[in-house]
Amino acid sequence: MAHDAIDQEQVLASDWGGGRSPFDVGWPKLMMWLFLVSDTLTFAGLLAGYGVVRISLGRWPVRAEIFNLYLVGAMTFILICSSATMAVAVSAAKRGDDRRVIPYLLLTVLGGLLFLLGQAYEWTHFIGEGARLFGNPWGIPQFSATFFITTGFHGGHVSVGVLYLLATALRWSRRSIQPESVEIAGLYWHFVDLVWVFIFTLLYLI
Amino acid sequence: MAEGTHQDGYRIYGVVWFWLLVITLLELGAVLVHLPHTLLVISLLTMALMKAGLIIAYFMHLRYEKLSLAYAVVTPMFFLAIVLFAFLGPDALSVLHRR
């Protein structure tokens, strides 16, 4: 019996024995992480599909001649900047540096809006050159299909992120949320930036 | 996280921001100078993974979380990468060769 008692003590003392949070984060943050893992699978599916189509075709239009890489570079720059301002907003919220939270959240929103503007311009230009979801002048229909679906899905995430950040800023100004909520919104925003790293590399550069 | 003055506490984000920009410029540079294809693909993927690592570790704070959370997030990605390369890669190539 004494032996069993010791075993039970050891189990309870371990991270997974119950009685404590194994991940040592609150549930809202854990849920956001799990959502981001599942959202990663969504984008991985889109990018893997793109990879299969492109490799199996063996030919693909030269992106540098179709897209303005400087514009895409500028959009990437803006998104990275907005991720940095978001990180500052989160850090400020957590350390009680109140006067920085709202301005940096709004700067992040501005970055997101500028990015969306760049994307709207790019899509307009691309469509103006004849690109459609199921066809384009470059003779490889899958090229514009994967482009519209992947960047569109990402752009949707950015749009939702902008609304999410605006709501977060509003609720923070009303003092109705804890710093952890700002941090969770930050996780989402950084994830959007993270996905763009791969879209930028795989769709435009490689 | 209260060490140093407020200004010092934000420095890490400036540093990460700087390196993300440097790597992005290197990526664009690699495309604009027309590196040989294989070298270009390998270097671009390496740089993308470096950027991803910086964002996840510092912006998303995963470096400062408990290791169990980091494993819970990173392990699925690891297996996902293996499955995608192992199953879809050969499939795509076999379609290419049958054309």
Interface residues (C-beta under 8 A of the other chain):
Chain A: D15 P22 F23 D24 V25 L30 W33 L36 V37 T40 L41 A44 A48 G51 V52 V53 I55 S56 L57 G58 A64 L69 G73 T76 F77 I80 C81 S83 A84 M86 A87 V88 S91 A92 K94 R95 D97 E183 G186 L187 H190 F191 D193 L194 V197 F198 F200 T201 L202 L205 I206
Chain B: M1 A2 H6 G9 Y10 Y13 G14 V16 W17 L20 L21 T24 L25 E27 L28 A30 V31 L32 L40 V41 L44 L45 M47 A48 K51 A52 I55 I56 Y58 F59 M60 H61 E65 K66 S68 L69 A72 V73 P76 M77 L80 L84 L88 G89 D91 A92 L93 V95 L96 R99
